[in-house]
Amino acid sequence: MAYKIVASQCTSCSACEPECPNEAISERRGVFMIDPSKCTECIGHFDVPQCVAVCPVDGTCVIDNSVPRASAA
């Protein structure tokens, strides 16, 4: 599964965008979004997804259950 950003909770602080090792996070109309085709949940890069680790609002970066789980290469 990829992560997604809950738009209603996103403060547009931009902390997540530079931390993503896959460049999966981008900003649109003041809200950050995660491209599920690029998100690997940071598997192979970090022990914890970096968007979750740096987001100042708990529960904003969450698993997107509509996308298949990523796996280590």
Secondary structure per residue as TSV (DSSP state, phi and psi in degrees):
chain	resnum	aa	ss	phi	psi
A	1	M	-	360.0	146.3
A	2	A	E	-92.2	169.8
A	3	Y	E	-94.5	161.0
A	4	K	E	-137.1	160.1
A	5	I	E	-106.6	126.8
A	6	V	-	-75.6	105.6
A	7	A	T	-56.2	-38.4
A	8	S	T	-68.1	-16.6
A	9	Q	T	-104.1	-13.4
A	10	C	-	-69.0	127.1
A	11	T	-	-94.9	2.3
A	12	S	-	59.3	35.0
A	13	C	-	-74.0	-20.1
A	14	S	-	70.8	14.2
A	15	A	S	-65.3	-32.1
A	16	C	S	-77.0	-37.5
A	17	E	G	-54.8	-51.7
A	18	P	G	-72.5	-14.7
A	19	E	G	-85.9	-16.7
A	20	C	-	-72.9	118.7
A	21	P	T	-71.0	-12.7
A	22	N	T	-108.7	4.1
A	23	E	-	53.5	39.9
A	24	A	-	-87.5	-10.8
A	25	I	E	-104.0	131.6
A	26	S	E	-141.7	165.5
A	27	E	E	-107.3	135.8
A	28	R	E	-138.1	120.9
A	29	R	T	54.0	40.1
A	30	G	T	82.9	2.0
A	31	V	E	-124.7	138.2
A	32	F	E	-87.5	144.8
A	33	M	E	-133.0	153.9
A	34	I	E	-110.9	127.2
A	35	D	-	-79.8	110.8
A	36	P	T	-63.5	-22.2
A	37	S	T	-75.5	-15.3
A	38	K	T	-106.0	-20.6
A	39	C	-	-75.0	127.3
A	40	T	-	-115.5	13.1
A	41	E	T	62.0	19.0
A	42	C	T	67.2	13.2
A	43	I	T	-60.4	130.4
A	44	G	T	88.6	-9.3
A	45	H	T	-114.2	-49.4
A	46	F	-	-140.6	159.5
A	47	D	S	-76.2	-24.8
A	48	V	S	-127.8	137.2
A	49	P	-	-55.5	128.1
A	50	Q	H	-68.7	-30.3
A	51	C	H	-62.1	-40.6
A	52	V	H	-67.5	-42.3
A	53	A	H	-64.0	-36.0
A	54	V	H	-100.4	-12.8
A	55	C	-	-67.1	127.7
A	56	P	S	-77.2	-8.4
A	57	V	S	-114.5	109.1
A	58	D	T	-56.3	139.2
A	59	G	T	80.4	11.9
A	60	T	S	-88.0	-40.0
A	61	C	E	-99.0	112.4
A	62	V	E	-132.5	160.2
A	63	I	E	-63.7	135.3
A	64	D	E	-96.9	100.8
A	65	N	T	-68.5	-9.1
A	66	S	T	-84.8	-3.4
A	67	V	S	-115.2	135.7
A	68	P	-	-57.7	149.1
A	69	R	-	-63.3	137.4
A	70	A	-	-74.1	156.5
A	71	S	-	-135.4	153.1
A	72	A	-	-65.3	144.1
A	73	A	-	-74.0	360.0
